[in-house]
Amino acid sequence: MVTALRSIPLKFLFLMLVIPCLISPISLHGQGRRKKQSPQTPQTNQSRDQISGMYSFLREGEFVQITVEEGKVSGFVSRFGERDSDRGVFLDQFFSKASLDGKKLSFTTKSIHGTWYEFAGVIGRGEGKTPDKEGYWSIPGTLKQFDLDDNKNVTSKSREVTLKSFPQNLEDAESPKQ
């Protein structure tokens, strides 16, 4: 077998040994990129978790609480009642279902006193420069309000809204718990 190698000219032998070595780092380099991207998944989840917080709703004093933990969304709308039976009363309507698909957020609230909401929007950076400023996160989208009347008829109205994040108190979030 050694004699067969000696019969091959040295430059071809060199190329046969060097080319596989050159190809291997290229393919390994590509695999290395894939491996480097997998640690970014927690960063993506971390940024998804960072959108958790309170957001403006329709009127002053009303808000939406959004919580994202391990990719699952929960929360509620806290608003003033508008019907004769609950006018001016603060109502909390928890999400009956919610999802976050990339940057697309959607939720549906449970019905309280015959009213419920559906929202679908896209999360993005808002006008706030830092998380401790109002509007750091912004979620423009479509809000549908459904109302059930005394005759069990459902009416709906749809409007474009932008949910803006409330300032986050970073000291509380970063301080160690005692």
Number of C-alpha atoms within 10 A of each C-alpha: 5 6 7 7 10 10 9 11 9 11 9 10 13 11 11 11 11 11 10 10 11 10 11 11 12 11 11 11 12 12 12 12 11 11 11 11 11 10 10 11 11 12 11 12 15 15 12 21 18 14 21 19 17 21 23 23 19 14 9 9 11 17 22 23 18 22 19 20 14 11 15 12 20 18 22 21 24 18 20 19 17 13 12 7 9 12 11 12 12 14 17 19 20 20 22 14 14 18 16 18 9 12 12 14 19 20 23 22 21 19 16 14 15 14 20 21 20 18 20 21 21 17 21 14 15 19 13 17 12 14 17 15 16 19 22 20 26 23 24 19 19 17 21 18 17 17 19 16 12 8 6 9 8 12 11 12 10 13 10 12 18 20 21 24 29 21 18 17 11 10 9 9 9 8 8 7 6 3
